[in-house]
Amino acid sequence: MKTVKINLNSIPKVNSFVSEITKFDSDFDLVSGRYVVDAKSIMGVFSLDLTKAIDLNIHAEDKIDEILEVLKPYIVEA
């Protein structure tokens, strides 16, 4: 598992983020405080406080580099 901080501070950004990660078979969790949601669920993502950076847990053994490349526009720190 790999964890990165991402920023999803606008509706178009959330839409494109969910669109990008649904292309992968791996599981993704967004963690904000004590809340954990499936990052592929647009309703789940919108239920979080998106005014600040949130943790993205990537549950993938392979393709980590490819996933990180796709997520580059959203990552605030690795």
N, C-alpha and C positions, 0 to 999 in steps of 0.2 A: 504494500500500500504506500502511496505517495500523497502527501498533503501540501497544498499550495494555497496562498491567499489570493482571492479574486475580488473584483469590484464589479457589481452589476447595478449601476446607479441610474439606469434609464430603462424604459419599457422596450425600446428597440434592442438594447443590449441584452436584456433577459431573453427576448424572443430568439435572437441569433445564437446566444449561448446554448439554449435548450436544443435548438435545431442542430447545432454542431455536435453536441455530445450524444444525441440519440443515434448518430451514425455508428457509434461504437457499441460492441456487445458487453463491454465492461460495466460494472456498477459504479455509480458516482453518488456521494452523499455531500450535502451542504450542511455545515454546522455553524449555527449562530447562537452563542450562549449555550443554553441547555436544550435547544431545539435541533433536531436532525431531520432533514427531509431528503427524499430522492431527488437528485438534481435533474433528472429527466422529466419530472412533474412540474409543469409550468405553474400550476396552482400552488404546489408546495413551495416553489421558489418565491412566488409573490407573497406567501404567508410570512416570510422572514423580513427582518429589518434590513433593507437594502441601502440604507444611508451610509453604512460603513463596510469595510472589507469583511468578507466571511471566508471561512475555511472550506476548501473543496477536498474531500478525501477521494482519491482515485484508487479503486480496487482492481488493479490490472497487473498481471505478472509480465506480460509482453506489451509491446506497442506504447510504452510509457513515453518514449521520445516523440512518437507521432502524435500522441494525445497532447503533450505539452506544447508542441508546435502549433496545433490547431487552437489551443487555449491561450496562446501568447497575448492576444489583444485584451484579455480579461485579467491576466495575472498581474498583481501589484508587487509581489515578492515571492521568490521561489523557496 
